[in-house]
Amino acid sequence: MTTNSIPKIVVVGGGAGGLELVTKLGRKLGKKGKAEIKLVDSTTTHIWKPLLHEVAAGTLDSHEDEIEYLAQAMCSGFNFRLGKMDGLDRENKQISVAPTVNAKGVEIIPRRTFDYDFLIISVGSVSNDFGIQGVEKNCCFLDTTSQAEVFQTKLLEAYFRAHTQDKPLDEGQLDIAIVGAGATGVELSAQLHEVAHTLTIYGLDEVKPEDVKITIIEAADRVLPGLPENLSAATQHELEKLGVDVLTNERVVQVTPKNIKTESGKVIPAAIKVWAAGIKAPDFLKDIGGLETNWINQLVVKQTLQTTLDDDIYSIGDCCACKWEGHDENVPPRAQAAHQMASLVYKSIRNRMKDKDLPEYAYHDYGSLVSLGRYSTVGNMMGSISKGSLMIEGFMARMMYLSLYKMHQVSLFGFFRVGMLTISHLFRRSVHPKIKLH
Ligand SMILES: Cc1cc2nc3c(=O)[nH]c(=O)nc-3n(C[C@H](O)[C@H](O)[C@H](O)COP(=O)(O)OP(=O)(O)OC[C@H]3O[C@@H](n4cnc5c(N)ncnc54)[C@H](O)[C@@H]3O)c2cc1C
């Protein structure tokens, strides 16, 4: 940065963490001409990733909740540039962005480079198939809106086919197997149970809800292995009440077009298979620019969230490996962690511009909530309100679950616009079908 120029701040990845950060920086620094703020993302719209299982099930139309980056940029004082980062030149302080091609493979935007003084990498995570045979080829993933939409189309097509066929259903023809009983797998299974009932109401009544068998397969000894045991037990009980088959202590060793095989010799037939069993940071991050990365490609950061080998490069959210004080593991890949990290980096950059000390990040776990569709929500609250961990269920838990997303929206739009959005959403819901039917 030359003495008279303003700093160039580049945020790569406009997800749960990156979009909040760039919005705050844009409002406080970009609009006042104190810094040049740029967001680079490989897609044109943002969706809050915890909603993706609803998009997959069809209970949410992604277009209802998408935020267009260009519009957000215009209102919030930053620039948006479309493209997928694939390289980093630390010496010249430049990132490189791959050419953007359209659906037909025609190049729309050529390869570009962007200069930075401060770079924040917040590109999230993708599913980790751990190299297990057949997963990539035969499973659906829920890492992006388009993947969730592909799943929803596949589900509807399977329904339409079964509804009109004149012979009995084949074994596993409508069965769905979900690998991984973390929040994604659990929430998706409950949503799919709801959808099976709703599609019958909409006239696809040749197929009975009980024709759709939903199975969750988990290698650990309980569902939601990362959460307290009482929450796992309550969730498993709720899932079993819905008729979801829960298989724990079952490690998947192979996925074929027709079934899933486990180490213990079980073969689970399923036409639709979803992989939700672990994450890794995107492959392009591995050792990028000579930075330190771990075995799942996450950028290793100090408590200031600066990467260990370069103070001008920060990383936040799922793609960073940050020590969780008092625990053996790192800060977990959660939306609340990405939100807290975005707030800290915002302060850190402002402090740097004023030559003040940098704040250090400590993860505050406020608990976790798991939505079981319209049936119930279970969760635990941590911290000062509960003096430890308190299990909550039902309406209260549902309200708190919804408030997580509202808080994300408030940080992007402010209270007034979120109020208006919520009202318009309620009106829209009253005239549209309960699930997306195309
Ligand atoms: C189905 C599902 C349900 C979940 N439910 C919960 C939940 O209930 N509670 C919870 O706390 N967490 C939940 N999570 C996890 C939560 O969504 C993530 O922890 C959170 O989104 C991480 O935020 P992030 O900013 O790190 O990344 P993301 O929100 O994933 O955003 C990453 C952004 O980077 C962009 N990007 C990626 N690669 C590049 C590149 N090379 N160049 C440019 N841009 C790039 C992407 O387009 C995206 O916009 C869920 C996740 C999923 C998938």
The ligand as a Gaussian input file, in Angstrom:
#p B3LYP/6-31G(d) Opt

LIG

0 1
 C      -27.276000     -28.543000       4.181000
 C      -26.475000     -27.816000       5.241000
 C      -27.071000     -27.526000       6.469000
 C      -26.347000     -26.835000       7.455000
 N      -26.964000     -26.535000       8.636000
 C      -26.291000     -25.803000       9.555000
 C      -26.927000     -25.414000      10.763000
 O      -28.090000     -25.747000      11.016000
 N      -26.218000     -24.649000      11.655000
 C      -24.932000     -24.253000      11.395000
 O      -24.333000     -23.543000      12.220000
 N      -24.309000     -24.598000      10.263000
 C      -24.939000     -25.375000       9.337000
 N      -24.306000     -25.736000       8.182000
 C      -22.908000     -25.310000       7.994000
 C      -22.865000     -23.840000       7.548000
 O      -23.665000     -23.686000       6.412000
 C      -21.423000     -23.462000       7.246000
 O      -20.640000     -23.673000       8.410000
 C      -21.318000     -21.988000       6.833000
 O      -22.094000     -21.732000       5.680000
 C      -19.847000     -21.651000       6.541000
 O      -19.785000     -20.329000       6.093000
 P      -18.572000     -19.868000       5.176000
 O      -18.689000     -18.404000       5.028000
 O      -17.297000     -20.436000       5.671000
 O      -18.804000     -20.591000       3.771000
 P      -20.085000     -20.695000       2.836000
 O      -21.284000     -20.165000       3.487000
 O      -20.086000     -22.097000       2.338000
 O      -19.703000     -19.740000       1.615000
 C      -18.600000     -19.992000       0.774000
 C      -18.691000     -19.070000      -0.439000
 O      -17.471000     -19.167000      -1.167000
 C      -17.743000     -19.243000      -2.553000
 N      -16.606000     -19.916000      -3.176000
 C      -16.218000     -21.200000      -3.023000
 N      -15.085000     -21.431000      -3.723000
 C      -14.751000     -20.270000      -4.323000
 C      -13.669000     -19.858000      -5.160000
 N      -12.700000     -20.707000      -5.538000
 N      -13.637000     -18.583000      -5.607000
 C      -14.626000     -17.713000      -5.266000
 N      -15.657000     -18.041000      -4.449000
 C      -15.710000     -19.297000      -3.987000
 C      -19.064000     -20.015000      -2.633000
 O      -19.751000     -19.747000      -3.851000
 C      -19.805000     -19.456000      -1.408000
 O      -20.561000     -18.313000      -1.747000
 C      -24.994000     -26.445000       7.188000
 C      -24.406000     -26.749000       5.962000
 C      -25.133000     -27.425000       4.992000
 C      -24.469000     -27.736000       3.656000

